[in-house]
Amino acid sequence: SNSGGNEEVFYSFIQQYFELLIFCIKNHGFKIRHYLISHKVLQQIFKGSGIQNKSVTLAMLRILKTALKSHDEFLIKHIHTYNTVSYTHLTLPTIYSVQI
């Protein structure tokens, strides 16, 4: 039963980290773009998209949606160039249609 509690704490931590990234994307344009690109954060997040937790999965989609809605050409080009979306096994039209 303790491992279930640890798993829940882990998922909660990951979700909070994703929410922090979303806040940074919305409020800290250049600096967060540089950080996300230089540290390949988005690739790392979506490579781990096999997590079977609905809240974490939705938070990952919110990150991608926020990045795309930021209209930051460099960030969008980075997402496209490194094919970040393919890690999610979703297509862009599917992501745009998600109401989060």
ABEGO torsion letter per residue (X at the ends): XAAAAAAAAAAAAAAAAAAAAAAAAAABBAAAAAAAAAAGAAAAAAAAAABBBAAAAAAAAAAAAAAAAAGBAAAAAAAAAAGAAAAAGBBAAAAAABBX
